[in-house]
């Protein structure tokens, strides 16, 4: 049967994992079973191995692995990430130091999530590269992301900083209220022959839900 249908049954999936684990152990390979999503366990295990002085290559297809690797690996360590090419595609090699915006390396998990990921919505035509470049051009505003790494951060401050960050996607200056940017964009767009509402910034109400 199709792999997707087979793995949609949780019992099938768990039995397959157990089968593979036993086979790997019998072949003298170390194994670890993740309780839920395996990405964090994969990255933490790679970092722990790198701390012993070994050269470590994490192999996977999911770019989330590289994001976590970049966010969590100490600066003094290097862990490589190999994304195997499919069919006629070449293999791609990266490391936790591959991000060309060095100033933003410690914020990469936030930048990845806020522009859309598996569990967070995205804004229409506002991608990751655009926000990375916006902060690279405005290093004086990098401090806005610090609050998202505080466990007990104030929700109002989270929202206010979030409005300013989203404004950067729609305005190079990144100043003024988000609602003001939305109104200005609406006026400009409505004067055109065709107008798509999704191209203007979200309301502050919608942005607050997104940013939290």
N, C-alpha and C positions, 0 to 999 in steps of 0.2 A: 504494500500500500504506500501512498505518498508519505514522505518523511514528516511533513507538517501535520498530517492527520494522525500518524502514529504518535508523535510527540505531544499532541494536544491532550492525550490521556495522561494525567499526572502519574499514575501507577506505572505505565509503560516507561515514562521518562526516568523515574526513580530506579526502576529495575535495570534499565540500560546503563545509567550512571554507576550503579553497584557492580554490574558486570564488567564495565570498562575499568573501574577502580581495581577490582580483583586481578584482572589481566595485567594491569600496569604494575601492581605490587609484585606479582609473580615474575615480572620481567625486571625487577630490581629498580623500579621507578618510584620516587616519592610522590604521594598523592595527598590532596587536601580537598574536602568536600565543603562547598559553601552552603550556608543555611538558606540564603535567598539568591540575589543577583551575585554573580561570581566576579564582577569587574574589580571591586575593591580588594577582594582576597587575592586576585591575580597580581594586582599592582603592589599590594603590601608584601606579598611573598617575594616578588622580584626585587623590591628595595631591600628586604632582609638579606637576600642572597648577595646583593651588591655590597652590603656592609661587611661581608666576610672577605672581600677582596676579589671575588669572582667576576668574570665578564658575563653579563646577563643580557639575554635577548628575550623579550616578551613577544610572542607571536599571536596575532589576532587580526580580525577584520574590522572590529568596531572602533571608530575614532574616539569613542568615550574612554577607551583604555589609554590612549595617548594623552588626552586631556588630564585624566587622573594622575598619570605618570609625571606629567609636567608640573602639576600642582603639588604633588606630595613628595617628590624625590628631593632630598637635601642637595644644596648647590654643589657640595664637594663630591657627589656621586654622579656617575653616568650610567643610565640604563637604556638599552636600545629597544626599539619597537620595530618589528617586521610585519608589514602588511603584505601578505602573499598575493601576487597577481593572479587573476583568473583568466583562463584560456590564453588569449594573445597579449594579455597585459603583463607588464614587468613588475617585479617585486619592488616595493617602496620601503626604504629604510629611514627611520627617524630616531630621535633620542629625546630625553627630557629637556635637552638644551637646543632643540631645533627651532623653537619659536623665535622669529627674527625681532620681535618687539620685546627686548629684554626687560624693560621697565614693567611690562604687563604680565610677566611670567607668574608671579604669585597671585594674580587675579584671574587666571585662565579658566578656572572652574565656574566662577561667576559669569564671566563673559560668554562662556559656552552655554550656560543655562538660560541666561536672561534673553538671549536671542533665539531661543527655541531648542528643546532637546526632547528626550523620550517622555518626560513628565511635565514639561513647561511649554505653553503655547508660544507662537512666534508672531511678529508683526510683519505685515505684508511688505515684501521686497526690502526688508531691513535685515541684512545678514550679518554674520559674524565678522567678516573682513571689514565691513563698513564701520562697526563699532570699535574694532581694534585700531583702525586708522584714525578714527575720531579722537580716541584717547591718546594715541601717539602724537597727534598734532596739538593736543591740549593736555600736556603732562601736569599742568597746575590743577587739573580736575580729578586726577587719579584718586585722591583721598576720598572721593564720594563712594568708592567701592569698599572701603575699610569696614563700614558698619555691617556689611553682609557676611563678615567673618567673625562677628561678635555673637556669642551664644545667647545673650540676654539683651539684644539690641531693642531700643524703643521703636515701636511700630510706626509712630508718626514720623520719626526720623528716617526710617527705612523708606516710607512712602515718599517723603520730600526729596531724598537723595535719588530715589528711583525716577521721579518726574524729571529731574535734571539730566539723568543718564539717558533716558528715552529722548529727551529734547535734543541731545547731541546727535541722534540719528537723523533728525529732521532739520537741524540748524547747526551750521559750523560754529557759531558763537556759543550755542548751548545756554543762552541766557533767556530770561523771561519765563513766564509760566507755560506749562504744557497746554493748557486750554487756550492761551493766547496764540501759541504756535498752530494749534488746530484751527482756530478761526482764520488766521492769516493764510494758511494753506487752503482752507475751504474757499476763501475769496478768490485766490489765484486760480484754483482748479475749476471753479464754477464758471469762470470766464471763458473756458475752453469749449470747443465743440463737443468733446466727449469728456465725461467726468466719472471717475470711479471712486466711490466713497472710501474704499479700503486703502487708498493711497495717502490719506491724511492721518495725522497722529491720533492715537486713541484719546478718549476723554480721561480726565484725571481719575474718575471713578473706576473705569476699566483698567487703567494703568496700575492703580493701587492693588487690585486683585492679582494682576499679572506679576507685579514686582514682589508681592508677599509669597 
